[in-house]
């Protein structure tokens, strides 16, 4: 029990994603998929605002 509310929330989010129109930046998508690291925006040595981000994240895989 207790899964009904979580499933309803997931269904609501899925419907919003399926039926809403989003503005897609195809140029940014192309840069990201092509691997152009200089154009992505966030560089490896740049400070992050994420409180859970640390310098060892790149080594955990």
Residue frames relative to the residue before (quaternion, step in Angstrom):
aa qw qx qy qz dx dy dz
X 1.0000 0.0000 0.0000 0.0000 0.00 0.00 0.00
X 0.6729 0.5047 -0.3553 0.4078 3.53 -1.26 0.31
X 0.5781 0.6019 -0.3771 0.4016 3.57 1.24 -0.15
X 0.5093 0.6908 -0.4058 0.3141 3.60 1.16 -0.43
X 0.6851 0.4769 -0.2900 0.4681 3.57 0.88 -0.90
X 0.6544 0.5018 -0.3134 0.4708 3.61 0.96 -0.82
X 0.6602 0.4964 -0.3103 0.4705 3.58 0.96 -0.82
X 0.6333 0.5222 -0.3349 0.4628 3.60 0.99 -0.74
X 0.6398 0.5139 -0.3184 0.4746 3.58 1.02 -0.77
X 0.6562 0.5028 -0.3121 0.4683 3.60 0.93 -0.85
X 0.6429 0.5174 -0.3184 0.4666 3.58 1.01 -0.80
X 0.6431 0.5223 -0.3176 0.4612 3.57 0.99 -0.84
X 0.6687 0.4896 -0.2989 0.4730 3.59 0.89 -0.92
X 0.6468 0.5210 -0.3216 0.4549 3.59 0.97 -0.84
X 0.6550 0.4998 -0.3160 0.4705 3.60 0.96 -0.78
X 0.6376 0.5221 -0.3315 0.4593 3.58 0.97 -0.81
X 0.6683 0.4926 -0.3007 0.4694 3.59 0.97 -0.84
X 0.6840 0.5060 -0.2903 0.4380 3.57 0.98 -0.83
X 0.8156 0.3189 -0.1351 0.4634 3.57 0.81 -0.98
X 0.6194 0.5262 -0.3752 0.4457 3.61 1.14 -0.17
X 0.3655 -0.7162 0.5446 0.2384 3.55 -1.13 0.60
X 0.1528 -0.7853 0.5978 0.0507 3.53 -0.91 0.99
X 0.4171 -0.6593 0.5556 0.2874 3.54 -1.15 0.62
X 0.1432 -0.8089 0.5688 0.0404 3.54 -0.53 1.20
X 0.2701 -0.7400 0.5968 0.1530 3.54 -0.88 1.00
X 0.2104 -0.8274 0.5108 0.1013 3.56 0.03 1.30
X 0.5980 0.5569 -0.3701 0.4419 3.60 1.11 -0.55
X 0.6635 0.4839 -0.3019 0.4842 3.59 0.95 -0.86
X 0.6293 0.5309 -0.3311 0.4609 3.57 1.05 -0.75
X 0.6500 0.5102 -0.3143 0.4674 3.58 0.97 -0.84
X 0.6446 0.5110 -0.3265 0.4656 3.61 0.97 -0.81
X 0.6678 0.5033 -0.3042 0.4563 3.58 0.95 -0.87
X 0.7031 0.4648 -0.2736 0.4634 3.58 0.91 -0.87
X 0.6620 0.5027 -0.3189 0.4554 3.58 1.09 -0.57
X 0.4881 -0.6942 0.4159 0.3268 3.59 1.25 -0.21
X 0.3796 0.7138 -0.4974 0.3145 3.58 1.18 0.43
X 0.2246 -0.8323 0.4962 0.1034 3.58 0.10 1.34
X 0.6456 0.5394 -0.3422 0.4185 3.62 1.01 -0.64
X 0.7266 0.4356 -0.2464 0.4706 3.60 1.11 -0.52
X 0.4972 0.6828 -0.4244 0.3264 3.60 1.22 -0.16
X 0.5450 -0.6420 0.3902 0.3723 3.59 0.99 -0.67
X 0.7813 0.2213 -0.1335 0.5681 3.60 0.77 -0.93
X 0.2111 -0.7905 0.5659 0.1013 3.56 -0.66 1.09
X 0.6732 -0.5284 0.3388 0.3908 3.57 -1.21 0.46
X 0.7600 0.3903 -0.2085 0.4761 3.60 0.95 -0.81
X 0.4863 0.6662 -0.4288 0.3686 3.58 1.26 0.11
X 0.5160 -0.6447 0.4666 0.3169 3.58 -1.05 0.74
X 0.2665 -0.7619 0.5735 0.1400 3.56 -1.03 0.77
X 0.4165 -0.6938 0.5309 0.2518 3.56 -1.20 0.60
X 0.4953 0.6627 -0.4210 0.3718 3.57 1.30 -0.04
X 0.3679 -0.7563 0.4905 0.2282 3.63 -0.56 1.08
X 0.6912 0.4634 -0.2831 0.4768 3.63 1.19 -0.42
X 0.5288 0.6250 -0.4059 0.4063 3.57 1.29 -0.02
X 0.0503 0.7885 -0.6122 0.0301 3.56 -0.95 0.85
X 0.6809 -0.5290 0.3253 0.3883 3.56 -1.24 0.28
X 0.6581 0.5229 -0.3092 0.4449 3.61 1.23 -0.22
X 0.4062 0.7371 -0.4635 0.2772 3.62 1.25 -0.01
X 0.6444 0.5434 -0.3296 0.4253 3.59 1.03 -0.72
X 0.6997 0.4795 -0.2600 0.4614 3.60 1.18 -0.51
X 0.6204 0.5253 -0.3430 0.4706 3.59 1.26 -0.15
X 0.3542 0.7158 -0.5448 0.2558 3.59 -0.31 1.19
